[in-house]
Structure formats: C-alpha cells, structure tokens
C-alpha cells in the first residue's frame, strides 16, 4: 500500500539563531560567517535618534517551499513596530536543510529608550525573540585646556 504524503506547507520553520549584528562577513574561501558586534544593548546620547544600519543574522531549519519570514523590531511594552522586514526562502527549499539569512537592516528612528524585542515570525506566530536594550547615556566630558 502506498504511503500518503502529508501536506506540510502550513508547518512553521524552526529558528536556530536570531541576532542583530554590526556586520556579518562571509568568507569566500570557506563560506564561513563571521559575526561582528552582536548587539544586546545600544547606547544613544539623545532621543529621538537614528541608529543602524545593522545586519540581521538568522538560521532556519524545517523550511518548506515558498515560505516567508518576517523580522520585526518593537518596544517590549507593545505598540507599533519600529521596523519590519519580510524575507522569502528559496522555492526549492528542502525541510532537512539549514538556511542562513543575512539581511541588511537600514538605519531606523528610535524615539524612546527601554527594552526592545527583535522577533522572527512566520504566519504571525513568533518563532524566536532576542531582547535588545536601548539606553540613554551621557556623552564623555571634554577636558578643558
């Protein structure tokens, strides 16, 4: 008796890693990724202010054909997202493969300090979250001569 294939298009991918970085370098010789400046906190001297550009680094598995993922940066207390980026996976995705997305994040406006959440979601369901603190800091004092 032949086995029936189940339709898996509605199955969400799995996120193995979700990071916001200063930069990601990809080795042309070995294909390795070098993450520079993994961000957990951002210091600003005034608000509102533009911060970035940064790079989103996300590793997925269990990816099925033509799925999309949304990356969102929002205040932990809720409200409108600061930014959203939607990305597509290749149409020939293999659920047994691992897919790494390296996505440039253009500069964005932040109007308040506090705790923010960087979220990867699929179909409105969060898959992974990474907390990032934005702190208002005092600029270093200049010595008088």
Residue frames relative to the residue before (quaternion, step in Angstrom):
aa qw qx qy qz dx dy dz
X 1.0000 0.0000 0.0000 0.0000 0.00 0.00 0.00
X 0.4241 -0.7194 0.4926 0.2448 3.57 -0.81 0.99
X 0.4328 -0.6848 0.5227 0.2657 3.54 -1.07 0.80
X 0.3943 -0.6939 0.5491 0.2480 3.54 -1.07 0.73
X 0.3515 -0.7100 0.5687 0.2213 3.54 -1.03 0.81
X 0.3275 -0.7354 0.5596 0.1972 3.54 -0.88 0.96
X 0.4366 -0.6746 0.5299 0.2710 3.50 -1.12 0.71
X 0.1159 -0.8414 0.5277 0.0132 3.60 -0.56 1.18
X 0.3296 0.7825 -0.4873 0.2038 3.58 1.18 0.23
X 0.6950 0.4798 -0.2801 0.4563 3.60 1.08 -0.62
X 0.5114 0.6450 -0.4202 0.3819 3.58 1.28 -0.13
X 0.3982 -0.7347 0.5008 0.2255 3.56 -0.82 1.02
X 0.5109 -0.6117 0.4961 0.3445 3.58 -1.15 0.59
X 0.3917 -0.6756 0.5670 0.2621 3.54 -1.33 0.21
X 0.2574 -0.7574 0.5803 0.1530 3.59 -0.93 0.89
X 0.2317 -0.7870 0.5624 0.1032 3.56 -0.75 1.11
X 0.8004 0.0215 0.0421 0.5976 3.58 1.16 -0.62
X 0.0423 0.7730 -0.6310 0.0505 3.59 -0.92 0.94
X 0.1489 0.8004 -0.5581 0.1601 3.56 -0.40 1.26
X 0.2421 -0.6942 0.6522 0.1850 3.51 -1.30 0.53
X 0.0490 -0.8255 0.5605 -0.0452 3.57 -0.68 1.16
X 0.5838 -0.5341 0.4679 0.3937 3.54 -1.34 0.26
X 0.7844 -0.1519 0.1271 0.5877 3.57 0.99 -0.85
X 0.1632 -0.7392 0.6417 0.1232 3.55 -1.30 0.41
X 0.1405 -0.7810 0.6061 0.0540 3.55 -0.74 1.12
X 0.1864 -0.7787 0.5926 0.0877 3.56 -0.97 0.89
X 0.3921 -0.7297 0.5177 0.2139 3.55 -0.67 1.17
X 0.3704 -0.7347 0.5269 0.2131 3.57 -0.82 0.98
X 0.6636 0.5170 -0.3042 0.4470 3.59 1.14 -0.55
X 0.8219 0.2135 -0.0771 0.5225 3.58 0.85 -0.96
X 0.4312 -0.7203 0.4495 0.3052 3.61 1.24 -0.24
X 0.4140 0.7095 -0.4695 0.3236 3.59 1.25 0.32
X 0.3276 -0.7166 0.5819 0.2017 3.54 -1.24 0.58
X 0.1373 -0.7720 0.6179 0.0585 3.55 -0.91 0.98
X 0.1969 -0.7962 0.5664 0.0806 3.56 -0.46 1.26
X 0.0949 -0.8015 0.5901 0.0177 3.55 -0.76 1.07
X 0.8586 0.0693 -0.0758 0.5023 3.53 -0.87 1.00
X 0.0195 0.7942 -0.6046 0.0577 3.60 0.50 1.14
X 0.2957 -0.8137 0.4867 0.1165 3.55 -0.61 1.21
X 0.0237 -0.7722 0.6347 -0.0181 3.52 -0.94 1.07
X 0.7778 0.0521 -0.0211 0.6260 3.54 1.27 -0.51
X 0.1416 -0.7656 0.6242 0.0641 3.54 -1.17 0.72
X 0.2104 -0.7768 0.5835 0.1084 3.58 -0.79 1.05
X 0.0382 -0.7776 0.6276 -0.0016 3.56 -0.96 0.95
X 0.4006 -0.7350 0.4986 0.2250 3.59 -1.11 0.65
X 0.7930 0.0815 -0.0555 0.6012 3.60 1.21 -0.28
X 0.1584 -0.7657 0.6150 0.1019 3.55 -1.25 0.50
X 0.5329 -0.2036 -0.8193 0.0583 1.61 -1.96 1.52
X 0.0532 -0.7958 0.6032 0.0089 3.55 -1.25 0.50
X 0.4275 -0.6468 0.5622 0.2878 3.53 -1.29 0.44
X 0.0241 -0.7795 0.6259 0.0100 3.57 -0.99 0.89
X 0.6059 0.5248 -0.4168 0.4286 3.58 -1.21 0.43
X 0.5808 0.0423 -0.7657 -0.2730 1.63 -2.45 -0.41
X 0.2248 -0.7515 0.6151 0.0793 3.41 -1.27 0.73
X 0.3488 -0.6961 0.5761 0.2486 3.53 -1.35 -0.19
X 0.2780 -0.7315 0.5992 0.1689 3.56 -0.95 0.93
X 0.0960 -0.7739 0.6256 0.0223 3.55 -0.95 0.97
X 0.0942 0.8086 -0.5649 0.1347 3.56 -0.46 1.25
X 0.1243 -0.7797 0.6113 0.0548 3.58 -0.90 1.00
X 0.1085 -0.8079 0.5792 -0.0070 3.53 -0.82 1.13
X 0.0285 -0.7263 0.6806 0.0921 3.49 -1.38 0.32
X 0.7465 0.3580 -0.3037 0.4715 3.58 -1.33 0.16
X 0.3291 0.7480 -0.5000 0.2868 3.57 1.03 0.85
X 0.1634 -0.7861 0.5927 0.0640 3.54 -0.84 1.03
X 0.7582 -0.4301 0.2728 0.4072 3.54 -1.32 0.45
X 0.8894 0.0374 -0.0547 0.4522 3.55 -1.10 0.95
X 0.3617 0.7170 -0.5235 0.2845 3.62 1.00 0.65
X 0.2379 -0.7455 0.6056 0.1445 3.55 -1.30 0.46
X 0.1545 -0.7527 0.6311 0.1063 3.52 -1.28 0.48
X 0.2081 -0.7628 0.5986 0.1282 3.56 -1.12 0.65
X 0.1832 -0.7499 0.6283 0.0967 3.55 -0.99 0.96
X 0.0298 -0.8101 0.5836 -0.0472 3.56 -0.76 1.10
X 0.1382 -0.7449 0.6473 0.0838 3.55 -1.14 0.75
X 0.1492 0.8121 -0.5446 0.1469 3.57 -0.49 1.16
X 0.5972 -0.5469 0.4438 0.3838 3.54 -1.28 0.45
X 0.5424 -0.6559 0.4185 0.3170 3.58 -0.92 0.91
X 0.6424 0.5297 -0.3226 0.4502 3.59 1.14 -0.58
X 0.6052 -0.5601 0.3531 0.4419 3.59 1.25 -0.11
X 0.4641 0.6643 -0.5056 0.2961 3.52 -1.31 -0.11
X 0.7424 -0.3896 0.2980 0.4564 3.51 -1.33 -0.24
X 0.5217 -0.6285 0.4682 0.3371 3.60 -1.05 0.70
X 0.4923 -0.6264 0.5152 0.3159 3.56 -1.17 0.65
X 0.7695 -0.1470 0.0650 0.6181 3.59 1.09 -0.74
X 0.1217 -0.7482 0.6462 0.0884 3.52 -1.36 0.43
X 0.0519 -0.7705 0.6352 0.0116 3.54 -1.04 0.86
X 0.1573 -0.7775 0.6018 0.0929 3.59 -0.86 0.93
X 0.0619 -0.7989 0.5983 -0.0027 3.56 -0.95 0.95
X 0.3140 -0.7373 0.5742 0.1677 3.54 -1.18 0.72
X 0.3610 -0.6789 0.5881 0.2508 3.52 -1.26 0.52
X 0.6444 -0.5166 0.3741 0.4218 3.60 -1.17 0.36
X 0.5532 -0.6313 0.4321 0.3297 3.58 -1.09 0.70
X 0.7020 0.4225 -0.2730 0.5040 3.63 1.16 -0.39
X 0.1830 0.8270 -0.5133 0.1383 3.61 1.15 0.59
X 0.2099 -0.7511 0.6189 0.0932 3.52 -1.11 0.87
X 0.4481 -0.7264 0.4395 0.2799 3.64 -0.58 1.05
X 0.6569 0.5018 -0.3222 0.4614 3.62 1.18 -0.36
X 0.5922 0.5920 -0.3574 0.4137 3.59 1.26 -0.20
X 0.3470 -0.6767 0.5999 0.2485 3.52 -1.38 0.20
X 0.1217 -0.8002 0.5867 0.0262 3.56 -0.81 1.04
X 0.1437 -0.7812 0.6050 0.0557 3.54 -0.86 1.02
X 0.1321 -0.7700 0.6211 0.0633 3.55 -0.84 1.03
X 0.0714 -0.7432 0.6650 0.0173 3.54 -0.95 1.01
X 0.0210 0.8445 -0.5252 0.1028 3.54 -0.15 1.35
X 0.3804 -0.7099 0.5389 0.2468 3.61 -0.74 0.99
X 0.1679 -0.7526 0.6308 0.0867 3.55 -1.05 0.88
X 0.3301 -0.7652 0.5123 0.2075 3.61 -0.44 1.14
X 0.6678 -0.4743 0.3617 0.4453 3.62 -1.21 0.31
X 0.0677 -0.7984 0.5983 0.0057 3.56 -1.10 0.76
X 0.5091 -0.6646 0.4773 0.2672 3.53 -1.25 0.61
X 0.0794 -0.7600 0.6443 0.0298 3.55 -0.97 0.98
X 0.1868 -0.8302 0.5200 0.0740 3.57 -0.70 1.07
X 0.7922 0.1630 -0.1211 0.5755 3.60 1.22 -0.14
X 0.4731 -0.6458 0.5209 0.2964 3.54 -1.26 0.53
X 0.4295 0.7051 -0.5092 0.2430 3.54 -1.28 0.20
X 0.6693 -0.4801 0.3880 0.4135 3.50 -1.35 -0.30
X 0.0948 -0.7783 0.6205 0.0123 3.54 -0.94 1.01
X 0.2596 -0.7498 0.5896 0.1508 3.55 -1.25 0.46
X 0.2191 -0.7299 0.6379 0.1110 3.54 -0.95 1.02
X 0.0577 -0.8459 0.5275 -0.0538 3.57 -0.46 1.25
X 0.1558 -0.7170 0.6685 0.1212 3.55 -1.16 0.75
X 0.0395 0.8140 -0.5762 0.0621 3.59 -0.74 1.04
X 0.1629 -0.7499 0.6343 0.0932 3.52 -1.31 0.46
X 0.8421 0.0089 -0.0393 0.5378 3.58 -0.67 1.08
X 0.6976 -0.4749 0.2669 0.4654 3.58 1.11 0.67
X 0.6283 0.5139 -0.3347 0.4787 3.60 1.27 -0.05
X 0.4004 -0.7187 0.5070 0.2570 3.64 -0.67 1.03
X 0.2397 -0.7778 0.5699 0.1131 3.56 -0.96 0.96
X 0.7816 -0.0677 0.0783 0.6152 3.57 1.12 -0.76
X 0.1203 -0.7798 0.6117 0.0564 3.54 -1.22 0.62
X 0.0910 -0.7722 0.6276 0.0390 3.53 -1.15 0.71
X 0.3002 -0.7753 0.5231 0.1874 3.64 -0.55 1.09
X 0.0315 -0.7714 0.6355 0.0005 3.55 -1.12 0.80
X 0.2498 -0.7763 0.5675 0.1133 3.56 -0.82 1.05
X 0.1345 -0.7496 0.6412 0.0939 3.58 -0.97 0.86
X 0.0912 -0.8265 0.5550 -0.0238 3.55 -0.59 1.26
X 0.3460 -0.6861 0.6001 0.2226 3.52 -1.13 0.76
X 0.0381 -0.8207 0.5691 -0.0340 3.58 -0.56 1.19
X 0.4997 -0.6283 0.5057 0.3160 3.54 -1.25 0.47
X 0.4461 -0.6657 0.5098 0.3129 3.61 -0.93 0.78
X 0.5823 -0.5772 0.4219 0.3870 3.62 -1.10 0.56
X 0.4743 -0.6761 0.4920 0.2754 3.56 -1.05 0.84
X 0.3766 -0.7070 0.5573 0.2186 3.56 -1.00 0.90
X 0.3964 -0.7023 0.5346 0.2527 3.57 -0.92 0.88
X 0.3798 -0.7120 0.5436 0.2309 3.56 -0.99 0.88
X 0.2529 -0.7781 0.5590 0.1345 3.55 -0.98 0.86
